[in-house]
């Protein structure tokens, strides 16, 4: 699994069990403070302005759902993405190995 991830520029990190409430950066630093600061009120206000019947109907039309337009997209719209020239970045202290036995041991 590590080799496949490395070949596809994906970094794998194993978090200690039962720590995601503390180790997910967006929850800790972005969404958490937003909740404490009345973020729900901001979202509800935005939704009342954005979720209008005309806006929703336009979105369905644009996607070819209503009215139904099955030929709105071409095969290229659903073609697999092409590889990019992005190279993976691995910190010097990050252990990279082709051996997945350490991951299997942690899962048990």
C-alpha positions in Angstrom: 0.0 0.0 0.0 2.8 2.4 0.8 4.5 1.9 -2.5 1.2 2.5 -4.4 0.6 5.7 -2.3 4.1 6.9 -3.0 3.8 6.3 -6.7 0.6 8.4 -6.7 2.0 11.2 -4.5 -0.2 10.3 -1.5 1.2 10.7 2.0 -0.1 8.2 4.5 -0.2 9.0 8.2 -1.4 6.7 11.0 -3.1 8.5 13.8 -3.2 7.0 17.3 -6.6 5.4 18.1 -9.3 7.6 19.5 -7.4 10.9 18.9 -9.1 12.2 15.7 -11.0 14.8 17.8 -7.6 16.3 18.6 -5.6 15.5 15.5 -7.7 16.7 12.6 -6.3 20.1 11.8 -9.5 21.6 10.2 -11.7 20.5 13.1 -9.2 21.8 15.6 -8.2 25.1 14.0 -10.9 26.1 11.6 -14.3 24.5 12.2 -14.1 24.2 16.0 -13.5 27.9 16.5 -16.2 28.7 14.0 -18.8 26.7 15.9 -17.9 28.5 19.1 -18.2 31.9 17.3 -21.7 31.4 16.0 -20.8 29.8 12.7 -24.1 28.0 12.5 -25.9 31.3 12.5 -23.7 32.5 9.6 -24.4 29.3 7.6 -28.1 29.5 8.2 -28.2 33.1 7.0 -26.2 32.2 3.9 -28.5 29.2 3.2 -31.6 31.3 3.3 -30.2 33.6 0.6 -28.5 30.8 -1.5 -31.1 28.0 -1.4 -33.7 29.6 -3.5 -36.0 27.7 -5.9 -34.6 29.5 -9.0 -31.0 28.7 -8.0 -31.7 25.1 -7.4 -33.7 24.7 -10.6 -30.8 26.3 -12.6 -28.3 23.8 -11.0 -30.5 20.9 -12.0 -30.8 22.2 -15.6 -27.1 22.8 -15.8 -26.4 19.2 -14.9 -29.0 17.9 -17.4 -31.2 16.4 -14.7 -34.4 18.4 -15.1 -35.4 18.7 -17.8 -33.6 15.4 -18.6 -30.8 15.8 -21.2 -28.9 12.5 -21.2 -26.5 13.8 -24.0 -25.4 16.9 -22.2 -22.0 15.4 -21.4 -19.5 13.8 -23.7 -17.2 10.8 -22.9 -14.3 13.2 -22.3 -16.2 14.8 -19.4 -15.9 11.5 -17.6 -12.4 10.4 -18.7 -9.9 9.6 -16.0 -7.7 12.4 -15.0 -4.2 12.6 -16.4 -1.0 12.3 -14.4 0.6 15.6 -13.3 4.2 16.5 -12.8 3.7 16.9 -9.1 6.3 15.1 -7.0 5.5 13.8 -3.6 7.1 15.5 -0.6 8.2 13.3 2.3 9.7 14.8 5.4 13.2 13.5 6.2 11.9 11.8 9.3 9.0 10.1 7.5 9.7 6.3 7.3 9.2 5.0 3.8 9.2 1.3 3.2 7.9 -1.2 0.7 7.1 -3.5 3.6 3.5 -3.1 4.9 3.8 -5.5 7.8 4.1 -2.7 10.3 0.7 -1.4 9.1 -0.9 -4.8 9.4 0.4 -5.2 13.0 -1.2 -1.9 14.0 -4.6 -2.9 12.5 -4.8 -6.0 14.7 
